[in-house]
Structure formats: structure tokens, C-alpha cells
């Protein structure tokens, strides 16, 4: 294929081992029953630059 323009497409994706299925995040909602497990307060985040 000399002197020819070509287009290359790269697909990047993770793969799971055979026999393993992807789990939905909603499947884990409410799975921690420990009342001491909390999300601590977070600091204010700086205003970011707008996306164009």
C-alpha cells in the first residue's frame, strides 16, 4: 500500500475474564449496613474553566 492514505481506528476497551459478568453499580446500593460508615464533609472545589 505504497503512496496511499489510510485511516486507522483504535478501539480501547477493557475485557473481563471468561465467566465474569459486569455488575451494575445499583446492585451494590445499600449493601453497607454499618451506621458508622459515612461520607465526610468535602472542601469547596475551585471553579473550573468551561468546556468548549
N, CA, C and O atoms as a printed pandas DataFrame, in Angstrom:
     atom_number atom_name residue_name chain_id  residue_number  x_coord  y_coord  z_coord
0              1         N          UNK        A               1    0.834   -1.183    0.000
1              2        CA          UNK        A               1    0.000    0.000    0.000
2              3         C          UNK        A               1    0.883    1.252    0.000
3              4         O          UNK        A               1    0.761    2.109    0.875
4              5         N          UNK        A               2    1.711    1.338   -0.926
5              6        CA          UNK        A               2    2.595    2.498   -1.028
6              7         C          UNK        A               2    1.852    3.693   -1.587
7              8         O          UNK        A               2    0.957    3.553   -2.420
8              9         N          UNK        A               3    2.233    4.869   -1.120
9             10        CA          UNK        A               3    1.658    6.128   -1.599
10            11         C          UNK        A               3    0.139    6.156   -1.516
11            12         O          UNK        A               3   -0.534    6.660   -2.414
12            13         N          UNK        A               4   -0.389    5.611   -0.431
13            14        CA          UNK        A               4   -1.832    5.574   -0.218
14            15         C          UNK        A               4   -2.145    6.060    1.190
15            16         O          UNK        A               4   -1.499    5.650    2.154
16            17         N          UNK        A               5   -3.135    6.931    1.304
17            18        CA          UNK        A               5   -3.587    7.354    2.626
18            19         C          UNK        A               5   -4.465    6.258    3.217
19            20         O          UNK        A               5   -5.304    5.677    2.528
20            21         N          UNK        A               6   -4.264    5.991    4.483
21            22        CA          UNK        A               6   -5.119    5.014    5.154
22            23         C          UNK        A               6   -5.660    5.641    6.437
23            24         O          UNK        A               6   -5.054    6.558    6.991
24            25         N          UNK        A               7   -6.777    5.155    6.894
25            26        CA          UNK        A               7   -7.380    5.594    8.147
26            27         C          UNK        A               7   -7.302    4.432    9.121
27            28         O          UNK        A               7   -7.671    3.305    8.790
28            29         N          UNK        A               8   -6.815    4.714   10.329
29            30        CA          UNK        A               8   -6.680    3.689   11.359
30            31         C          UNK        A               8   -7.625    4.031   12.496
31            32         O          UNK        A               8   -7.659    5.172   12.957
32            33         N          UNK        A               9   -8.393    3.050   12.951
33            34        CA          UNK        A               9   -9.291    3.225   14.087
34            35         C          UNK        A               9   -8.823    2.303   15.206
35            36         O          UNK        A               9   -8.681    1.095   15.012
36            37         N          UNK        A              10   -8.587    2.887   16.379
37            38        CA          UNK        A              10   -8.165    2.101   17.536
38            39         C          UNK        A              10   -9.315    2.084   18.530
39            40         O          UNK        A              10   -9.832    3.137   18.905
40            41         N          UNK        A              11   -9.713    0.904   18.953
41            42        CA          UNK        A              11  -10.770    0.757   19.949
42            43         C          UNK        A              11  -10.109    0.254   21.224
43            44         O          UNK        A              11   -9.486   -0.808   21.243
44            45         N          UNK        A              12  -10.257    1.039   22.292
45            46        CA          UNK        A              12   -9.678    0.678   23.571
46            47         C          UNK        A              12  -10.813    0.314   24.511
47            48         O          UNK        A              12  -11.673    1.146   24.798
48            49         N          UNK        A              13  -10.824   -0.914   24.991
49            50        CA          UNK        A              13  -11.851   -1.331   25.929
50            51         C          UNK        A              13  -11.295   -2.411   26.837
51            52         O          UNK        A              13  -10.413   -3.177   26.449
52            53         N          UNK        A              14  -11.823   -2.462   28.046
53            54        CA          UNK        A              14  -11.381   -3.492   28.973
54            55         C          UNK        A              14  -12.154   -4.768   28.690
55            56         O          UNK        A              14  -13.260   -4.728   28.152
56            57         N          UNK        A              15  -11.588   -5.860   29.041
57            58        CA          UNK        A              15  -12.261   -7.135   28.875
58            59         C          UNK        A              15  -12.292   -7.839   30.226
59            60         O          UNK        A              15  -11.380   -7.689   31.039
60            61         N          UNK        A              16  -13.340   -8.600   30.453
61            62        CA          UNK        A              16  -13.471   -9.358   31.677
62            63         C          UNK        A              16  -13.059  -10.798   31.413
63            64         O          UNK        A              16  -13.256  -11.313   30.312
64            65         N          UNK        A              17  -12.489  -11.448   32.423
65            66        CA          UNK        A              17  -12.154  -12.868   32.250
66            67         C          UNK        A              17  -13.418  -13.672   31.950
67            68         O          UNK        A              17  -14.519  -13.269   32.327
68            69         N          UNK        A              18  -13.263  -14.785   31.286
69            70        CA          UNK        A              18  -14.401  -15.640   30.953
70            71         C          UNK        A              18  -15.126  -16.047   32.235
71            72         O          UNK        A              18  -14.497  -16.380   33.239
72            73         N          UNK        A              19  -16.443  -16.015   32.184
73            74        CA          UNK        A              19  -17.249  -16.404   33.338
74            75         C          UNK        A              19  -17.539  -15.257   34.297
75            76         O          UNK        A              19  -18.305  -15.433   35.245
76            77         N          UNK        A              20  -16.950  -14.095   34.076
77            78        CA          UNK        A              20  -17.188  -12.939   34.942
78            79         C          UNK        A              20  -18.081  -11.965   34.188
79            80         O          UNK        A              20  -17.795  -11.598   33.048
80            81         N          UNK        A              21  -19.154  -11.555   34.827
81            82        CA          UNK        A              21  -20.049  -10.597   34.185
82            83         C          UNK        A              21  -19.948   -9.251   34.883
83            84         O          UNK        A              21  -19.659   -9.181   36.078
84            85         N          UNK        A              22  -20.186   -8.191   34.139
85            86        CA          UNK        A              22  -20.136   -6.848   34.706
86            87         C          UNK        A              22  -21.329   -6.660   35.639
87            88         O          UNK        A              22  -22.449   -7.057   35.316
88            89         N          UNK        A              23  -21.080   -6.053   36.798
89            90        CA          UNK        A              23  -22.147   -5.816   37.771
90            91         C          UNK        A              23  -22.567   -4.356   37.719
91            92         O          UNK        A              23  -21.725   -3.464   37.612
92            93         N          UNK        A              24  -23.840   -4.120   37.793
93            94        CA          UNK        A              24  -24.364   -2.773   37.814
94            95         C          UNK        A              24  -24.088   -2.146   39.178
95            96         O          UNK        A              24  -24.177   -2.823   40.202
96            97         N          UNK        A              25  -23.752   -0.844   39.196
97            98        CA          UNK        A              25  -23.491   -0.148   40.448
98            99         C          UNK        A              25  -24.734   -0.184   41.336
99           100         O          UNK        A              25  -24.620   -0.288   42.557
100          101         N          UNK        A              26  -25.914   -0.098   40.734
101          102        CA          UNK        A              26  -27.141   -0.106   41.525
102          103         C          UNK        A              26  -27.308   -1.408   42.308
103          104         O          UNK        A              26  -28.030   -1.449   43.304
104          105         N          UNK        A              27  -26.656   -2.444   41.868
105          106        CA          UNK        A              27  -26.719   -3.730   42.572
106          107         C          UNK        A              27  -26.112   -3.627   43.965
107          108         O          UNK        A              27  -26.491   -4.377   44.865
108          109         N          UNK        A              28  -25.169   -2.699   44.150
109          110        CA          UNK        A              28  -24.480   -2.566   45.422
110          111         C          UNK        A              28  -25.069   -1.479   46.312
111          112         O          UNK        A              28  -24.622   -1.313   47.447
112          113         N          UNK        A              29  -26.052   -0.741   45.830
113          114        CA          UNK        A              29  -26.649    0.337   46.604
114          115         C          UNK        A              29  -27.263   -0.226   47.889
115          116         O          UNK        A              29  -28.072   -1.153   47.853
116          117         N          UNK        A              30  -26.857    0.361   49.032
117          118        CA          UNK        A              30  -27.408   -0.056   50.316
118          119         C          UNK        A              30  -26.790   -1.307   50.892
119          120         O          UNK        A              30  -27.310   -1.851   51.866
120          121         N          UNK        A              31  -25.682   -1.788   50.315
121          122        CA          UNK        A              31  -25.099   -3.048   50.794
122          123         C          UNK        A              31  -24.327   -2.885   52.109
123          124         O          UNK        A              31  -24.079   -3.882   52.787
124          125         N          UNK        A              32  -23.940   -1.657   52.490
125          126        CA          UNK        A              32  -23.220   -1.449   53.750
126          127         C          UNK        A              32  -24.252   -1.079   54.814
127          128         O          UNK        A              32  -24.910   -0.044   54.719
128          129         N          UNK        A              33  -24.383   -1.915   55.804
129          130        CA          UNK        A              33  -25.392   -1.727   56.832
130          131         C          UNK        A              33  -24.816   -1.098   58.108
131          132         O          UNK        A              33  -25.531   -0.977   59.103
132          133         N          UNK        A              34  -23.552   -0.699   58.098
133          134        CA          UNK        A              34  -22.883   -0.111   59.259
134          135         C          UNK        A              34  -23.195    1.382   59.334
135          136         O          UNK        A              34  -22.832    2.137   58.433
136          137         N          UNK        A              35  -23.875    1.815   60.418
137          138        CA          UNK        A              35  -24.253    3.219   60.568
138          139         C          UNK        A              35  -23.064    4.150   60.726
139          140         O          UNK        A              35  -23.201    5.354   60.508
140          141         N          UNK        A              36  -21.894    3.626   61.101
141          142        CA          UNK        A              36  -20.712    4.479   61.274
142          143         C          UNK        A              36  -20.021    4.776   59.933
143          144         O          UNK        A              36  -19.079    5.567   59.880
144          145         N          UNK        A              37  -20.484    4.149   58.871
145          146        CA          UNK        A              37  -19.914    4.369   57.548
146          147         C          UNK        A              37  -20.579    5.587   56.935
147          148         O          UNK        A              37  -21.727    5.516   56.497
148          149         N          UNK        A              38  -19.858    6.718   56.902
149          150        CA          UNK        A              38  -20.424    7.968   56.409
150          151         C          UNK        A              38  -19.475    8.616   55.409
151          152         O          UNK        A              38  -18.294    8.275   55.340
152          153         N          UNK        A              39  -19.998    9.529   54.656
153          154        CA          UNK        A              39  -19.169   10.344   53.759
154          155         C          UNK        A              39  -18.871   11.627   54.502
155          156         O          UNK        A              39  -19.781   12.383   54.841
156          157         N          UNK        A              40  -17.605   11.873   54.754
157          158        CA          UNK        A              40  -17.192   13.057   55.483
158          159         C          UNK        A              40  -17.368   14.306   54.623
159          160         O          UNK        A              40  -17.337   14.225   53.395
160          161         N          UNK        A              41  -17.556   15.482   55.276
161          162        CA          UNK        A              41  -17.710   16.729   54.506
162          163         C          UNK        A              41  -16.515   16.956   53.576
163          164         O          UNK        A              41  -15.377   16.625   53.907
164          165         N          UNK        A              42  -16.801   17.523   52.417
165          166        CA          UNK        A              42  -15.777   17.775   51.407
166          167         C          UNK        A              42  -15.492   19.270   51.330
167          168         O          UNK        A              42  -16.378   20.087   51.583
168          169         N          UNK        A              43  -14.258   19.631   50.982
169          170        CA          UNK        A              43  -13.888   21.030   50.793
170          171         C          UNK        A              43  -14.534   21.578   49.531
171          172         O          UNK        A              43  -14.887   20.824   48.624
172          173         N          UNK        A              44  -14.688   22.908   49.479
173          174        CA          UNK        A              44  -15.196   23.558   48.273
174          175         C          UNK        A              44  -14.196   23.347   47.143
175          176         O          UNK        A              44  -12.986   23.427   47.354
176          177         N          UNK        A              45  -14.697   23.081   45.957
177          178        CA          UNK        A              45  -13.826   22.906   44.792
178          179         C          UNK        A              45  -13.719   24.222   44.038
179          180         O          UNK        A              45  -14.684   24.981   43.951
180          181         N          UNK        A              46  -12.545   24.480   43.498
181          182        CA          UNK        A              46  -12.338   25.692   42.707
182          183         C          UNK        A              46  -13.163   25.622   41.437
183          184         O          UNK        A              46  -13.379   24.541   40.889
184          185         N          UNK        A              47  -13.619   26.765   40.972
185          186        CA          UNK        A              47  -14.382   26.838   39.725
186          187         C          UNK        A              47  -13.459   26.475   38.567
187          188         O          UNK        A              47  -12.388   27.065   38.427
188          189         N          UNK        A              48  -13.850   25.531   37.750
189          190        CA          UNK        A              48  -13.039   25.113   36.612
190          191         C          UNK        A              48  -13.319   25.945   35.382
191          192         O          UNK        A              48  -14.289   26.701   35.333
192          193         N          UNK        A              49  -12.469   25.801   34.398
193          194        CA          UNK        A              49  -12.671   26.503   33.133
194          195         C          UNK        A              49  -13.805   25.824   32.370
195          196         O          UNK        A              49  -13.891   24.596   32.369
196          197         N          UNK        A              50  -14.668   26.592   31.725
197          198        CA          UNK        A              50  -15.776   25.989   30.983
198          199         C          UNK        A              50  -15.277   25.184   29.782
199          200         O          UNK        A              50  -14.280   25.539   29.153
200          201         N          UNK        A              51  -15.975   24.114   29.483
201          202        CA          UNK        A              51  -15.648   23.316   28.313
202          203         C          UNK        A              51  -16.203   23.985   27.071
203          204         O          UNK        A              51  -17.268   24.601   27.116
204          205         N          UNK        A              52  -15.505   23.871   25.990
205          206        CA          UNK        A              52  -15.972   24.484   24.745
206          207         C          UNK        A              52  -16.605   23.460   23.852
207          208         O          UNK        A              52  -17.058   23.792   22.757
